[in-house]
Amino acid sequence: MKFTQIPYERPDIDSLSKRMNALIQEFNDANEQKQIEAITEINKLRNHFETMYSFASIRYTQDTSNAQNQAEQDFFDNNEPAYTGLVTAFYRALTQSKYRKQLEAKFGKQLFSIAEMKLKTFSPEVEADLVLENQLGSEYTKLIASAHIQFDGKELSLSELSPYLSSFDRDIRKNANIAKYKFFTEKTADLDRIYDGLVKQRTKIAKKLGFNSFTELAYMRLMRSDYNADMVKNYREQIRKYVVPLVTELKTKQAKRLGLDKLKYYDEALLFKTGNARPKGDEKWMLSKAKQMYDELSPRTSEFFKYMMDNELMDLVSRKNKAAGGYCTFLNDYKSPFIFANFNGTMHDVTVLTHEAGHAFQGYSSREYSVPEYYFPTYEACEIHSMSMEFLTWPWMKLFFEEGTDKFLFEHLCGALQFLPYGVTVDEYQHWVYDNPDATPAERKTQWRNIEKKYLPHRDYEDNAFLNEGGFWQQQGHIFQSPFYYIDYTLAQVCALQFWKRSNEDRKQALVDYQELCNAGGSQSFLELVKLAKLTSPFKDGCLEGVTAEAGKWIRSINDSSLN
């Protein structure tokens, strides 16, 4: 069924609640076989609610100005906590079952691990607080999507402005950056208000649930069962020690290529004097090239991409009032992934397509699980599929970039390394924010700037007051909507760089291990999945040092000045 043909009906929360509670009661009173049957029926109800939720969310992000889309998003913002309460009641019954051992054998231990963590993140006492948290998150989405920036004689969204930010004309990219941050300067009071509300709301929820701080609750929400904040802190230190010096070296080389004494903030997006690599066609052309790529990559990826195209499960073009960014979600009832992106004519179009296709391919590969929790794994494991797909498709980049392929490959690997210090900047900042929930907006911005200087010492904001005062983070939606998620990208990037290295050595085996990882879905924890894919844990001392050295060696082997 094509996405546009999916019938939407707003769930009846009262009816769902009565049916779920009745099934939970049946479960509690049942024998082993009847408990299995009750779980199956409960999962059908969950799948349907979550399908409608995903559908409504997709529609909202496709056009945040549409009143009907807004109404349905509001409905789920207001009722998702009540649904979470029902799932929590199911989890409680599941973990207390006298047949737990047999159920673990049937459904896997990871379901029970997830259930135990989720039980700690909800109680009826915080239901109203969760509604407000949802509403504030949606307010941020709408505010960012509302950007209508006057530039080059046009009215542009933030995504549509992006190509100008990497123009090879320095005046254009400087003025584009000024226009971008003028929007954020004008909205900073609203952004401060929204974020302050989120921080205080989340802290309130954490205290009600018995946590010392929201940080502890956030780790539990993210289902981090096999690592903790101390391990993450040590990991951040490894990035500071091994990655930051290499990135500083790359920025020095970039300035030299561009003929500049020093990079300014508006120079960072441009890697070459003649401009960055850009795909050679529009959306339709790129999809035809992507089809050829996935046809040739493997029979399974060929089958997957045909399914996505035939069922119109991708929305890729940037539009006014379309939410920023890209994502992949899942329509449970139809066992179908959905890809959302904002193409804008830059190399990002290709990386976002392969990135989100990595998520979607994993969802497609593990869609036959009977447990909704296993459609996707925890976030840091999810991002291995997406970031690794970016590297596994390197041999086909010539289809998109033609004579600019070498430029793209150089940019892509440099970008992967340069992302790591930024990613841990976001993470350390969030740890500080929730350790100091009563800090003022000005204090938060000062702290962001201090952490930036630690991990991004090359960054020069020239005379931009908004950025010099520490406002850069306000454009990072994850900080508002998915707290503590961002470190997951960096953990996955380290794993993806391992797949990059292995695919250079033994491409066939790397693909076999990648497929096995995708097949496993969310049936195991992060570090278990890392082991399954024959990868080294990013937390293991020496891992970052080794990966960084290998990538640095490849980059230094390229005569980058010849790419200008």
For each residue, the residues with C-beta under 8 A, 3 or more apart:
1: 5 6 311 334
2: 5 6 310 311 312
3: 6 58 311 312 313 336 338
4: 312
5: 1 2
6: 1 2 3 55 331 334
7:
8: 52 55 56 59 72
9: 52
10: 52 72 75
11: 16 48 49 52 79
12: 15 16
13: 16 17 79 82 83
14: 17 18
15: 12 18 19
16: 11 12 13 19 20 45 49 83 86
17: 13 14 20 21 82 86
18: 14 15 21 22
19: 15 16 22 23 45
20: 16 17 23 24 42 45 86 89 90
21: 17 18 24 25 86 89
22: 18 19 25 26
23: 19 20 26 27 38 41 42 45
24: 20 21 27 28 38 42 89 90 93
25: 21 22 28 29
26: 22 23 29 30 34 38
27: 23 24 30 34 35 38 39 42 90 93 94 97
28: 24 25 93
29: 25 26
30: 26 27 33 34 35 37 38
31: 34 35 99
32: 35 36 99 102 103
33: 30 36 37
34: 26 27 30 31 37 38
35: 27 30 31 32 38 39 97 99 103
36: 32 33 39 40 103 106
37: 30 33 34 40 41
38: 23 24 26 27 30 34 35 41 42
39: 27 35 36 42 43 94 103 107
40: 36 37 43 44 370
41: 23 37 38 44 45
42: 20 23 24 27 38 39 45 46 90
43: 39 40 46 47 370 371 372
44: 40 41 47 48
45: 16 19 20 23 41 42 48 49
46: 42 43 49 50 87 332 372
47: 43 44 50 51 332 333 372
48: 11 44 45 51 52 332 333
49: 11 16 45 46 52 53 83
50: 46 47 53 54 332 372
51: 47 48 54 55 331 332 333 334
52: 8 9 10 11 48 49 55 56
53: 49 50 56 57 76 80
54: 50 51 57 58 329 330 331 332 338
55: 6 8 51 52 58 59 331
56: 8 52 53 59 60 69 72 73 75 76
57: 53 54 60 61 73 76 329
58: 3 54 55 61 62 315 329 338 340
59: 8 55 56 62 63 66 69 72
60: 56 57 63 64 66 69 70 72 73 138 141 323
61: 57 58 64 141 322 323 327 340
62: 58 59 69 315 322 323 340
63: 59 60 66 69 319 321 322
64: 60 61 69 70 141 142 145 146 321 322 323
65: 145 320 321
66: 59 60 63 69 70 321
67: 70 71
68: 71 72
69: 56 59 60 62 63 64 66 72 73
70: 60 64 66 67 73 74 142
71: 67 68 74 75
72: 8 10 56 59 60 68 69 75 76
73: 56 57 60 69 70 76 77 138
74: 70 71 77 78 135 138
75: 10 56 71 72 78 79
76: 53 56 57 72 73 79 80 134
77: 73 74 80 131 134 135 137 138
78: 74 75 131 134 135
79: 11 13 75 76 82 83
80: 53 76 77 83 84 130 131 134
81: 84 85 122 126 127 128 130 131 134
82: 13 17 79 85 86 127
83: 13 16 49 79 80 86 87
84: 80 81 87 88 122 127 130
85: 81 82 88 89 122 124 127
86: 16 17 20 21 82 83 89 90
87: 46 83 84 90 91 118
88: 84 85 91 92 118 119 122 123
89: 20 21 24 85 86 92 93
90: 20 24 27 42 86 87 93 94
91: 87 88 94 95 114 115 116 118 119
92: 88 89 95 96 119
93: 24 27 28 89 90 96 97
94: 27 39 90 91 97 100 103 111 112 115
95: 91 92 100 112 115 116 119
96: 92 93 100
97: 27 35 93 94 100 103
98:
99: 31 32 35 102 103
100: 94 95 96 97 103 104 112
101: 104 105
102: 32 99 105 106
103: 32 35 36 39 94 97 99 100 106 107 112
104: 100 101 107 108 109 111 112
105: 101 102
106: 36 102 103
107: 39 103 104 111 370 371
108: 104 111 371 374 523
109: 104 112 113
110: 113 114 373 374 522 523 524 525
111: 94 104 107 108 114 115 371 373 374
112: 94 95 100 103 104 109 115 116
113: 109 110 116 117 223 225 525
114: 91 110 111 117 118 223 373
115: 91 94 95 111 112 118 119
116: 91 95 112 113 119 120
117: 113 114 120 121 220 223 225
118: 87 88 91 114 115 121 122 223
119: 88 91 92 95 115 116 122
120: 116 117 209 217 220
121: 117 118 209 217 220 221
122: 81 84 85 88 118 119 126 130 209
123: 88 126 208 209
124: 85 127
125: 208
126: 81 122 123 129 130 205 208 209
127: 81 82 84 85 124 130 131
128: 81 131 132
129: 126 132 133 201 204 205 208
130: 80 81 84 122 126 127 133 134 205
131: 77 78 80 81 127 128 134 135
132: 128 129 135 136 197 201
133: 129 130 136 137 198 201 202 205
134: 76 77 78 80 81 130 131 137 138
135: 74 77 78 131 132 138 139
136: 132 133 139 140 194 197 198 201 480
137: 77 133 134 140 141 198 480 481
138: 60 73 74 77 134 135 141 142
139: 135 136 142 143 194
140: 136 137 143 144 191 194 477 480 481
141: 60 61 64 137 138 144 145 323 477 481
142: 64 70 138 139 145 146
143: 139 140 146 187 190 191 194
144: 140 141 147 158 323 324 475 477
145: 64 65 141 142 157 321 322 323 324
146: 64 142 143 321
147: 144 157 158 183
148: 155 156 157 320
149: 155 156 157 158 161 179 180 182 183
150: 154 155 156 179
151: 154 156 161 164 175 176 179
152: 156 164
153:
154: 150 151 160
155: 148 149 150 320
156: 148 149 150 151 152 160 161
157: 145 147 148 149 160 161 318 319 320 321 322 324 342
158: 144 147 149 161 162 180 183 324 475
159: 162 318 322 324 342 344
160: 154 156 157 163 318 344
161: 149 151 156 157 158 164 165 176 179 180
162: 158 159 165 166 344 346 348
163: 160 166 167 344 345 346
164: 151 152 161 167 172 173 175 176
165: 161 162 173 176 177 180 266 269
166: 162 163 173 269 270 275 276 346
167: 163 164 170 172 173 176 270 275
168: 270 272 273 274 275
169: 172 173
170: 167 173 174 266 267
171: 174 175
172: 164 167 169 175 176
173: 164 165 166 167 169 170 176 177 266 267 269 270
174: 170 171 177 178 264 266
175: 151 164 171 172 178 179
176: 151 161 164 165 167 172 173 179 180 266
177: 165 173 174 180 181 265 266 464
178: 174 175 181 182 464
179: 149 150 151 161 175 176 182 183
180: 149 158 161 165 176 177 183 184
181: 177 178 184 185 464 466 467 471
182: 149 178 179 185 186
183: 147 149 158 179 180 186 187
184: 180 181 187 188 191 466 471 474 475
185: 181 182 188 465 466 471
186: 182 183
187: 143 183 184 190 191
188: 184 185 191 192 466 471 474
189: 192 193
190: 143 187 193 194
191: 140 143 184 187 188 194 195 474
192: 188 189 195 196 441
193: 189 190 196 197
194: 136 139 140 143 190 191 197 198 480
195: 191 192 198 199 441 444 474 479 480
196: 192 193 199 200 441
197: 132 136 193 194 200 201
198: 133 136 137 194 195 201 202 480 483
199: 195 196 202 203 214 433 434 437
200: 196 197 203 204 437
201: 129 132 133 136 197 198 204 205
202: 133 198 199 205 206 214 217 218 434 483
203: 199 200 206 207 213 214 434 437
204: 129 200 201 207 208
205: 126 129 130 133 201 202 208 209 214 217
206: 202 203 209 211 212 213 214 216 217
207: 203 204 210 211
208: 123 125 126 129 204 205
209: 120 121 122 123 126 205 206 217
210: 207
211: 206 207 214 216 217 220
212: 206 216
213: 203 206 216 217 434 435 437
214: 199 202 203 205 206 211 217 218 434 437 483
215: 218 219 229 430 431 434 435 484
216: 206 211 212 213 219 220
217: 120 121 202 205 206 209 211 213 214 220 221
218: 202 214 215 221 222 434 483 484
219: 215 216 222 224 228 229 484
220: 117 120 121 211 216 217 223 224
221: 121 217 218
222: 218 219 378 379 484 485 488
223: 113 114 117 118 220 378 525
224: 219 220 227 228 378 526
225: 113 117 525 526
226: 525 526 527 528
227: 224 231 232 526 527 539
228: 219 224 231 232
229: 215 219 232 233 431
230: 233 234
231: 227 228 234 235 539
232: 227 228 229 235 236 427 487
233: 229 230 236 237 431
234: 230 231 237 238 539
235: 231 232 238 239 424 487 491 538 539 544
236: 232 233 239 240 424 427 428
237: 233 234 240 241
238: 234 235 241 242 243 541 543 544 545
239: 235 236 242 243 244 420 421 424 455 490 544
240: 236 237 243 244 421 424 454 455
241: 237 238 244 245
242: 238 239 245 246 544 545 548
243: 238 239 240 246 247 417 420 421 544 548
244: 239 240 241 247 248 421 455 457
245: 241 242 248 249
246: 242 243 249 250 417 548 551 552
247: 243 244 250 251 417 418 420 421 456 458
248: 244 245 251 252 457 458
249: 245 246 252 253 552
250: 246 247 253 254 414 417 418 555
251: 247 248 254 255 263 268 418 458
252: 248 249 255 256 458
253: 249 250 256 257 560
254: 250 251 257 258 263 267 268 271
255: 251 252 258 260 261 262 263 267
256: 252 253 259 260 561
257: 253 254 271 272 273 560 561 563 564
258: 254 255 263 267 270 272 273
259: 256 273
260: 255 256 263 264 267
261: 255
262: 255 460
263: 251 254 255 258 260 267 268 458 460
264: 174 260 267 268 460 461 462
265: 177 268 459 460 461 462 464 467
266: 165 170 173 174 176 177 269 462
267: 170 173 254 255 258 260 263 264 270
268: 251 254 263 264 265 459
269: 165 166 173 266 276
270: 166 167 168 173 258 267 275 276
271: 254 257 276 407 410 411 414
272: 168 257 258 275 276 407 563 564
273: 168 257 258 259 564
274: 168 564
275: 166 167 168 270 272 278
276: 166 269 270 271 272 346 347 407 411
277: 347 401 404 405 407 408 411
278: 275 345 346 347 401 404
279: 286 345 347 349 350 400 401
280: 285 400 401 402 404
281: 284 285 286 289
282: 285 286
283: 286 287 316 317 343
284: 281 287 288
285: 280 281 282 288 289
286: 279 281 282 283 289 290 343 349 350 353 400
287: 283 284 290 291 309 314 316
288: 284 285 291 292
289: 281 285 286 292 293 396 399 400
290: 286 287 293 294 305 353 357
291: 287 288 294 295 305 306 309
292: 288 289 295 296 396 399
293: 289 290 296 297 393 396 399
294: 290 291 297 301 302 304 305 357
295: 291 292 301 302 305
296: 292 293 302 396
297: 293 294 301 302 392 393 396 511
298: 301 302 511 515
299: 302 303
300: 303 304 365 515
301: 294 295 297 298 304 305 361
302: 294 295 296 297 298 299 305 306
303: 299 300 306 307
304: 294 300 301 307 308 360 361 364 365
305: 290 291 294 295 301 302 308 309 357
306: 291 302 303 309 310
307: 303 304 310 311 313 336 364
308: 304 305 311 313 314 337 339 357 360 364
309: 287 291 305 306 312 313 314
310: 2 306 307
311: 1 2 3 307 308 336
312: 2 3 4 309
313: 3 307 308 309 336 337 338 339 360
314: 287 308 309 338 339 340 341
315: 58 62 338 339 340 341
316: 283 287 339 341 342 343 349 353
317: 283 342 343
318: 157 159 160 322 342 343 344
319: 63 157 322
320: 65 148 155 157
321: 63 64 65 66 145 146 157
322: 61 62 63 64 145 157 159 318 319 342
323: 60 61 62 64 141 144 145 340
324: 144 145 157 158 159 342 477
325: 342 477
326: 339 340 341 342 352 355 356
327: 61 339 340 356
328: 337 338 339 340 356 359 360 363 386
329: 54 57 58 337 338 340
330: 54 336 337 338 363 367 375 376
331: 6 51 54 55 334 335 336 337 338
332: 46 47 48 50 51 54 335 372 375
333: 47 48 51
334: 1 6 51 331
335: 331 332 367 368
336: 3 307 311 313 330 331 367
337: 308 313 328 329 330 331 359 360 361 363 364
338: 3 54 58 313 314 315 328 329 330 331 360
339: 308 313 314 315 316 326 327 328 353 356 357 359 360
340: 58 61 62 314 315 323 326 327 328 329 356
341: 314 315 316 326 349 352 353 356
342: 157 159 316 317 318 322 324 325 326 352
343: 283 286 316 317 318 349 352
344: 159 160 162 163 318 348 349
345: 163 278 279 349
346: 162 163 166 276 278 349
347: 276 277 278 279 350 351 401 408 411 412
348: 162 344 351 352
349: 279 286 316 341 343 344 345 346 352 353
350: 279 286 347 353 354 397 400 401 408
351: 347 348 354 355 390 412
352: 326 341 342 343 348 349 355 356
353: 286 290 316 339 341 349 350 356 357
354: 350 351 357 358 389 390 393
355: 326 351 352 358 359 386 387 389 390
356: 326 327 328 339 340 341 352 353 359 360 386
357: 290 294 305 308 339 353 354 360 361 386 389
358: 354 355 361 362 385 386 387 388 389 390
359: 328 337 339 355 356 362 363 376 382 385 386
360: 304 308 313 328 337 338 339 356 357 363 364
361: 301 304 337 357 358 364 365 385 389 518
362: 358 359 365 366 376 377 382 385 517 518 521
363: 328 330 337 359 360 366 367 375 376 521
364: 304 307 308 337 360 361 367
365: 300 304 361 362 515 518 519 521
366: 362 363 369 374 375 376 518 519 520 521 522 523
367: 330 335 336 363 364 375
368: 335
369: 366 374 375 521 522 523
370: 40 43 107
371: 43 107 108 111 374 523
372: 43 46 47 50 332 375
373: 110 111 114 522
374: 108 110 111 366 369 371 377 521 522 523
375: 330 332 363 366 367 369 372 521 522
376: 330 359 362 363 366 382 521 522
377: 362 374 381 382 520 521 522 523 524 526 529
378: 222 223 224 381 382 488 522 525 526
379: 222 382 383 482 485 488
380: 383 384 487 488 491 492 526
381: 377 378 384 385 492 522 525 526 529 530
382: 359 362 376 377 378 379 385 386 488 492
383: 379 380 386 387 488 489 491 492 493
384: 380 381 387 388 492 495 496 499 517 529 530 533 535
385: 358 359 361 362 381 382 388 389 514 517 518
386: 328 355 356 357 358 359 382 383 389 390 492
387: 355 358 383 384 390 391 416 489 492 493 495 496
388: 358 384 385 391 392 492 495 496 499 500 514
389: 354 355 357 358 361 385 386 392 393
390: 351 354 355 358 386 387 393 412 496
391: 387 388 394 412 496 497 499 500 503
392: 297 388 389 499 503 510 511 514
393: 293 297 354 389 390 396 397
394: 391 397 409 412 500 503
395:
396: 289 292 293 296 297 393 399 400
397: 350 393 394 400 401 405 408 409
398: 401 402 405
399: 289 292 293 396
400: 279 280 286 289 350 396 397 408
401: 277 278 279 280 347 350 397 398 404 405 407 408
402: 280 398 405
403:
404: 277 278 280 401 407 408
405: 277 397 398 401 402 408 409
406: 409 410 558 563
407: 271 272 276 277 401 404 410 411 563
408: 277 347 350 397 400 401 404 405 411 412
409: 394 397 405 406 412 413
410: 271 406 407 413 414 555 558 560 563
411: 271 276 277 347 407 408 414 415
412: 347 351 390 391 394 408 409 415 416
413: 409 410 416 417 500 551 554 555
414: 250 271 410 411 417 418 555
415: 411 412 418 419
416: 387 412 413 419 420 493 496 497 551
417: 243 246 247 250 413 414 420 548 551 552 555
418: 247 250 251 414 415 421 422
419: 415 416 422 423 489 490 493
420: 239 243 247 416 417 423 424 490 493 494
421: 239 240 243 244 247 418 424 425 455 456
422: 418 419 425 426 455 456
423: 419 420 426 427 486 487 489 490 493
424: 235 236 239 240 420 421 427 428 455 487 490
425: 421 422 428 429 448 451 452 454 455 456
426: 422 423 429 430 473 476 478 479 486 487
427: 232 236 423 424 430 431 484 486 487 490
428: 236 424 425 431 432 451 454 455
429: 425 426 432 433 447 448 451 473 479
430: 215 426 427 433 434 479 483 484 486
431: 215 229 233 427 428 434 435
432: 428 429 435 436 447 451
433: 199 429 430 436 437 439 444 447
434: 199 202 203 213 214 215 218 430 431 437 483
435: 213 215 431 432
436: 432 433 439 443 447
437: 199 200 203 213 214 433 434
438:
439: 433 436 443 444 447
440: 443 444
441: 192 195 196 444 445
442: 445 446 469
443: 436 439 440 446 447
444: 195 433 439 440 441 447 448 470
445: 441 442 448 449 469 470 471
446: 442 443 449 450 469 470
447: 429 432 433 436 439 443 444 450 451 470
448: 425 429 444 445 451 452 470 471 472 473
449: 445 446 452 453 468 469 470
450: 446 447 453 454
451: 425 428 429 432 447 448 454 455
452: 425 448 449 455 456 459 470 472
453: 449 450 456 457 459
454: 240 425 428 450 451 457
455: 239 240 244 421 422 424 425 428 451 452
456: 247 421 422 425 452 453 459
457: 244 248 453 454
458: 247 248 251 252 263
459: 265 268 452 453 456
460: 262 263 264 265
461: 264 265 464 467 468
462: 264 265 266
463: 468
464: 177 178 181 265 461 467 468
465: 185 468 469
466: 181 184 185 188 469 471
467: 181 265 461 464 470 471 472
468: 449 461 463 464 465
469: 442 445 446 449 465 466
470: 444 445 446 447 448 449 452 467 473
471: 181 184 185 188 445 448 466 467 474
472: 448 452 467 475 476
473: 426 429 448 470 476 479
474: 184 188 191 195 471 479
475: 144 158 184 472
476: 426 472 473 479 480 486
477: 140 141 144 324 325 480 481 482
478: 426 481 482 483 485 486
479: 195 426 429 430 473 474 476 483 486
480: 136 137 140 194 195 198 476 477
481: 137 140 141 477 478
482: 379 477 478 485 486
483: 198 202 214 218 430 434 478 479
484: 215 218 219 222 427 430 487
485: 222 379 478 482 488 489
486: 423 426 427 430 476 478 479 482 489 490
487: 232 235 380 423 424 426 427 484 490 491
488: 222 378 379 380 382 383 485 491 492
489: 383 387 419 423 485 486 492 493
490: 239 419 420 423 424 427 486 487 493 494 538
491: 235 380 383 487 488 494 495 526 538
492: 380 381 382 383 384 386 387 388 488 489 495 496
493: 383 387 416 419 420 423 489 490 496 497
494: 420 490 491 497 498 538 543 544 547
495: 384 387 388 491 492 498 499 530 533 535 538
496: 384 387 388 390 391 416 492 493 499 500
497: 391 416 493 494 500 501 547 550 551
498: 494 495 501 502 535 536 547
499: 384 388 391 392 495 496 502 503 510 513 514 535
500: 388 391 394 413 496 497 503 504 551
501: 497 498 504 505 547 550
502: 498 499 505 506 509 510 513
503: 391 392 394 499 500 506 507 510 511
504: 500 501 507
505: 501 502 510
506: 502 503 509 510
507: 503 504 510 511
508: 511 512
509: 502 506 512 513
510: 392 499 502 503 505 506 507 513 514
511: 297 298 392 503 507 508 514 515
512: 508 509 515 516
513: 499 502 509 510 516 517 533 534
514: 385 388 392 499 510 511 517 518 533
515: 298 300 365 511 512 518 519
516: 512 513 519 520 532 533
517: 362 384 385 513 514 520 529 532 533
518: 361 362 365 366 385 514 515 521
519: 365 366 515 516
520: 366 377 516 517 523 524 529 532
521: 362 363 365 366 369 374 375 376 377 518
522: 110 366 369 373 374 375 376 377 378 381
523: 108 110 366 369 371 374 377 520
524: 110 377 520 528 529 532
525: 110 113 223 225 226 378 381 528 529
526: 224 225 226 227 377 378 380 381 491 529 530
527: 226 227 530 531 537
528: 226 524 525 531 532
529: 377 381 384 517 520 524 525 526 532 533
530: 381 384 495 526 527 533 535 536 537 538
531: 527 528 534 535 537
532: 516 517 520 524 528 529
533: 384 495 513 514 516 517 529 530
534: 513 531
535: 384 495 498 499 530 531
536: 498 530 540 543 546
537: 527 530 531 540 543
538: 235 490 491 494 495 530 543 544
539: 227 231 234 235 543
540: 536 537 543
541: 238
542: 545 546
543: 238 494 536 537 538 539 540 546 547
544: 235 238 239 242 243 494 538 547 548
545: 238 242 542 548 549
546: 536 542 543 549 550
547: 494 497 498 501 543 544 550 551
548: 242 243 246 417 544 545 551 552
549: 545 546 552 553
550: 497 501 546 547 553 554
551: 246 413 416 417 497 500 547 548 554 555
552: 246 249 417 548 549 555 556
553: 549 550 556 557
554: 413 550 551 557 558
555: 250 410 413 414 417 551 552 558 560
556: 552 553
557: 553 554
558: 406 410 554 555 563
559: 562 563
560: 253 257 410 555 563
561: 256 257 564
562: 559
563: 257 272 406 407 410 558 559 560
564: 257 272 273 274 561
